[in-house]
Amino acid sequence: MTSNVEDVILAAAACVILCRRRVKSKRRFWVRPSLRTRGTYSGTTLLKDLAMDDIHPLTGEIKCDGSFKNFLRMTSSDFEYLINQIGHKIGKKDTTFRDAIPVKERLAVTLRFLASGDSYQSLSYLFKFSKQSISNIVPEVCDALIDCLSDKIKVPKYQEEWLQIVDDFNQKWNYPHCCGSMDGKHICLQAPMNSGSDYFNYKGFFSIVLLAIVDANYCFTYVNVGCQGRLSDGGVYANTTFKHLLETSSLNLPPMKVLPGRTSPSPFVFLGDEAFALQPHIMTPFPGTQQKGSQGRIYNYRHSRARRVVENSFGILSAVFRVLRKPMLLEPERAEKIVLGCCYLHNFLRKGQSSSSYCPPGTFDSEDTFTGELIPGTWRVEGQPNGTLLRLKRIPRKPSVLGKEIREEFSMFFTSEEGKVPWQNNY
């Protein structure tokens, strides 16, 4: 009898709790008073004002590095191009309750978020719509950008395309048979919910990993985003489709070829740092400190000189899209879309009408023509804050015997008359 009474009491208490949960507090506002002025001064009006700043009052000439470009990181013509490409994907219909947020403002708030890394609350004060709307708009627009710019990042399918990349590396960086420079970086996140230590990396913060391959012109040819920060370099690389394609000879790389002045054929390779294992198609520097003037020292100089393009690409990426310079207050799935969107926009702006203003002279590292001395690019002068785009953890791995032989062949070529550069002995 007593147990039945207790059951009834517990059931009644549960009903009371459920009823209380169903009662919703009455909303104070349908639209906040601070956001009701969107009709008088909205994001569209702001963009028009910024565009007017770029027009010379006397000549009517439009500048490519004015307020509009500084605000959205691209010229007005490239902005209009993106509107035409993704407008039908991100546009919404007006209803009897309210007017939909215009397509231009949806794209503008996303680009401003990528350019500044401001919080959604801060952007809501600027664009006059709620942070809840912005939190839905940003991932949606990034998805649309990735879809419409899908041809901007692609792994070459034909040998002619690979040979064009190889020729660029040989002409600009004096490294023959090079198909790309590869590296991985940690993208800082807030602690994801219920993730334990999956995203906790060796530096002591939560992150996802961006692994990229770059050509000689600082453009991405392959990107992979989303691996948990706890994974080592081997784990990150093992989770990519690129590794499978490379190991199964599915990349359609050109056949092995003899280097000038040599007798043994050498394969076409990708350049990585010490975080990767030495393999026949992945070259890494000689370990330890090499004596000045030795083959190992000269090879490491030539290797690092060519591999520096990926460091510069990451540098300009975070210098322009400053959302990568601070911890993202997003879940990993949404952070992945943000990073991919930045990478696709990087290639779009490098190859589009904004290329001259996106990467003006002096942006990337350069070298003195006669001495070979490194001249740091402006992205290095600005400095990199702690906690963003950190290297992968370097774990000693057993190198491939064939990889060692191939690296030795490259090192002997770099010290030969056919392969040396005038200033390399200075290093």
Disulfide bonds with the S-S distance in Angstrom:
none
